[in-house]
């Protein structure tokens, strides 16, 4: 199995497992969105909270140049650590929500 296919599988399985948890408040649906052609993977929460409509992307990952980019994480999960545990190399994980100068201080890839 090539690296891209392997990482697609890992990311999808991880997000499916995360999506099993419902928020502790509000009447939300939790949905995974996988664009396997462009390699974008998201978890969305949408529904009502105190008579207010909420539509929020809580996790957004992408695979670019055989690296897993974490663009958004509004959860308590340590996605990068979970990816490493699932056999994604640290040098293949980019913390995309940090500017490049801050990524240099992490154990993960800069780009």
Order of alpha helices (4+ residues) and beta strands (2+ residues): alpha-beta-beta-beta-beta-alpha-beta-alpha
